[in-house]
Amino acid sequence: MRMGIRPKLVSYWTREYAYSCETMAPVIYLRAQFCTEIVIGALKIVFHEKYFGVYSGDPASAGGRLDYAYCALKDKFEFVKPEPASDDNLLLVHSRAHVEHIREHTDLFEAASLAAGGAICASEIAVAGESAFGLIRPPGHHASPNSCWGFCYFNNIAIAVRRLIHADKIRKALIVDFDLHFGDGTSNTFAEDRSVSYHHMGPGPRELESFLSGTGDYDILGVSAGFDRGIADWGGTLSDRDYEQIGRVLTRFSEEKAQGRRFAILEGGYNHTTLGRTISSFVHTFG
């Protein structure tokens, strides 16, 4: 693992539906705060304060969902702020009719295009040689070219990977999805595209390791990182140590068969208080 320790002046936002990272008590004001933090490790966290915002009534959009995760990561990694995905990028995967349908809902469109932009940012960091994790929402792996469901609107990881291929930065990509739910949108997007392979992890890290051992070389590894299999989440099966092992397995594969290029983006995970711990367990071995 590439490591480095350096001080960095960073800013972050507290808001009326967020929590103090020190006490986890509700904060009832919106104010930019600045602090000197120690940044550890080469992995970058892609994040925008607008990801705190509530954009719909579904569980992925719930107020406070990302607060514990943000607090768990903010002192340990460098944060990178993304830009929204352009229409040209969205249209690499989705039909214009689908994009225009989401655009009809202004807050939702802004949130979804910013999430897609976060995935693009993470993929660019990865293709440049550093690992990245997108702490983004809404998720995307249930979004197909012409439809969406399951709290997803644009397929973030599919857009990011297709964009790299379109720009001739890569030729072959592997997408691994360890969310509780099968990413039908990602599978549908690349069903007839031989340049991208999609694998939804079975029961746990042993299955993943077995699959990857028989897999060939790729130019990049993209990961749909869903944490809803966690013991305290909807799936109730994976421990923090399991998420650590998933990170190790994916990192080893990336170093051996994907030129060290890897990025992951958040999909599911709905227990607000444990999401920070499960994400932290994963990223500390994924970096």
N, C-alpha and C positions, 0 to 999 in steps of 0.2 A: 504494500500500500504506500502510495506517495504521500508524505506527511510534511507539513510545515506549520509553524506557529508564528503568528504576527499580530500586532494590535491593529485594529481597524475601527475608524469612526463610522458608525452606521446610524441610520434613523429608522424609526418604526412608529406605527400609529396605534394609539389606544382609542377605543370607540365605545359607544354606549352599549353595544352587545358583546364586547370583548371582556377579557379578564386581565387582572394584574398578573404578570408572570411570577411575581414573588409570593402573592397571597392567594391567587385565583379568586379573589373577591371581585364582584362586578365593578366595572369602571363606568362612570356615568357621564363622561365628557369625551370630546374628540380633540386630540392635540398631538402634534408631532413631538416626539421625544428623541433625544440624542444620547448615545452612551458609547464609551470606548469598550469594545469587546475583544476577546481573544478568539481568533479564527483558527481552527485546527483542521488540517486535512485539505486535500486538493479538490474534493468534491464540492460542487457549487449547488446551492439551493436556488431554484428559480421561483420567485414569489413576487406578488404585487399586493399592496394593501387592499386593493379592490376585491381580492379573493375573500376577504372577510364579509363582503356584502351579501345580503339576502336577495336573491333574484327570482325565487319561485317558492312554492309551498312544499316541495319534495324534501325528503330526508337529507339528500346531499347538499341542499341549500340552507339547512337549518342554521340559525344564528349560533355562534360559538363553536361550530364544528371544527374549525382549524386552529382555535386558540391554543389548546394544549400542545398541538404539534408545532406551532410557531414558537412557543416558549421553549420547547424541548430542543429546538435546533438553532435558535437565534444566537446563542453564545458560542457555537461550535463550528459554524461554517460560514463562508462568504455567501451573501445573498446577491442575486442578480435580478434586476427588474425587467420584465419583458414588455413588448409592445403587442397590441392586438394583431391578430392575423388579418391580412388583407383579403378582399374578395377573391383575388386571383389565387391565393393560397387555399381558401375554403373550396373553391371550385376545382381544385386538383382531385378532390374526393367526392364532393357533393354536387348534386344537380343545382342549377340556378333556381329551380322552383323550390327546392328544399331550403336553400339559403334565404330566399325571399320570404318564405313562410316563417322562419325563425326571426327574421328582421321585423316582422309585424309586431313583435313583442320587444320593445326597445331595451328594457333592462336585461332581459334574457339574452338578447342578441349581443349586447355589450359584454356580458359575463362570458358567454360561450366563445365569442371571438377572442377575448383576452386569454381564456384557457387554452385555446388552440395556439395562440401566440406564445404562451408559456411552454408548450410542448415543442414548438419550433425553436425557441431559444435554447431549451435543454439539448435538443438534437444538434444544434450548431456548436454548442460547447463540447459535446461528445465527439463530433467529427473533427474538431480541432485538437483533440487529444486529452481532454479532461472529462472526468465523469460528472454527471449532473442528476439532480432529482427535482422534478417539478411539483412543488406543493401548490397544486392548482385545483380549481373547481369552476364549473361543473365537470364531471367525468365524461368519458366519450366512447367507451368500447361497445356500447349498444347502439351507436349511431351508424346507420348504413347510408349509402349514397343518396337514397331518396326517402328515407324515413328514420325515425328515432323513437326510443322509448327508454325505460329504466333510468330516468334522471339524466340522460345523455342527450345532447343536441347536435354537436359537431364531433366527429371522431378525431380527437386530438392527436393520438399517436399515429393514426393513419395519415393525417395531413402532414405531420412532421416528416415521416419516412418517405412519403410520396414526393414531397418537396425536395428532399436530398437527392432522390433518384432523378427527378426532373431537371435538377441543376447539375447533373453529372458528377455529384460529389461522392456517390456510392453506386454500386450496381446490384448488390444483394444485401438484404436485411433479414434478420430474424427478430420476430416479436414474440416475447414470452409474456403470458398473462397469468398472474397468480391470484386474481380476484376470485371470490366465491362463485361468481357467475361467469359462464362462458361468454366471451366477447363476440357475439354474433355479428355485430356491425363491422368489426375488424376482419372477421372471417369472410363476410360477404364482400367487403371491399377488395380483398386480395384473392378471392376464390379462383380467378383466372389469370392471376399475375404471378408468373414464375419467378419474379425477382424478389418476392417477399414471402417468407414462410411464417405461419402463425401457429403457436402451440399454447394451449390452455393447460396449466399444470394440474396433474392428478391429485391424489390425497395429500401429498406433502413433498418435502425436499428430496427424499430418496427417489421418487418417481421422476422429478425434474433432473436430477443428476444422471439417472439412467437414460433419459431421453437425450440429454445433451452429449453424453458419451458417444452416441452414434450419429451425431450431427456433423456435417461438414463445415467448411469455412464460410464466413460472412464478412461484409465490410463494416457492419455495425450491429449492435444488439440494442433493441428497444424493449422496454419493460412496462407493461400495464400493471401497476402495483396497487392491487386492492387489498385492504386489510380487514375485510369483513369476514374472513375465516377465523379471526382471532378468538381465543377462548372466551373473552368477554364480549364478543360481537355476535353478529347474526349466525355465523357458521359454527362457532364454538369448538374449533378443532386445533388451531395452530397456536403454539406458545411463542413467547418472545424469542426463545432460543431457536425455534423453527424459522422465524423471520431472519435471525442472524445467519442461519445456515443457508437460507435461500440467497441472501446477499453474497455469501462466500462462493456458493456454487456458480452464480451468475458472473461474479467477478473473475473467477478462474477460467470459465468458458470464454469470456471476453478477451482475457489476456492471451489465451492459447489459440483462439479461432476467430477473433473479430478485431484484431489489431489493437486491442485494448480500448476500443471505442464502445461506450455504453452510456445509456441514459434511461431513467425511469420517470414515470409520471403517476400521480395519484389517480386512482379510480375510486373504488368503494372503501368503506370503513366508516361506521356510524356510531360507535361508542365514543363520544367526545373525550371522555376522561382517559381512555386507554389508547386512543389513536396516536397521541404524541409518543408514547412508549413503544408501540409496535413499529411506527415509522422510524424512530430513532434506532431501534434494534437493527432494522434493515439497512439504513443508509450508512451506519458505521462500518459495516462489512462490505457494502457495495462501492464505497469510495476507494 
